[in-house]
Amino acid sequence: MRIQLIAALLHSPIQLLHLAFQNCTELRKKYPNGVASDHPAYSSKHDRDKDGYACER
């Protein structure tokens, strides 16, 4: 079990960051102006207008 978790973290650490922010309200607590698509916290589900910037105001 532990080896599988370590393998998952090494394989896709950025994907796990996406789980940290369930919505824009949560993301904005840490990044008040949103995040660009090259930021590790970016998730397309938070980019409603598909402009490459998530949770902008």
Secondary structure as the mmCIF struct_conf table of DSSP 4:
data_model
#
loop_
_struct_conf.conf_type_id
_struct_conf.id
_struct_conf.beg_label_comp_id
_struct_conf.beg_label_asym_id
_struct_conf.beg_label_seq_id
_struct_conf.end_label_comp_id
_struct_conf.end_label_asym_id
_struct_conf.end_label_seq_id
HELX_RH_AL_P HELX_RH_AL_P1 ARG A 2 HIS A 11
HELX_RH_AL_P HELX_RH_AL_P2 PRO A 13 ALA A 20
BEND BEND1 GLN A 22 ASN A 23
HELX_RH_AL_P HELX_RH_AL_P3 CYS A 24 LYS A 30
TURN_TY1_P TURN_TY1_P1 PRO A 32 ASN A 33
STRN STRN1 VAL A 35 ALA A 36
TURN_TY1_P TURN_TY1_P2 SER A 37 ASP A 38
BEND BEND2 HIS A 39 HIS A 39
TURN_TY1_P TURN_TY1_P3 PRO A 40 ALA A 41
HELX_RH_3T_P HELX_RH_3T_P1 SER A 44 HIS A 46
TURN_TY1_P TURN_TY1_P4 ARG A 48 ASP A 49
BEND BEND3 ASP A 51 GLY A 52
STRN STRN2 TYR A 53 ALA A 54
BEND BEND4 CYS A 55 CYS A 55
#
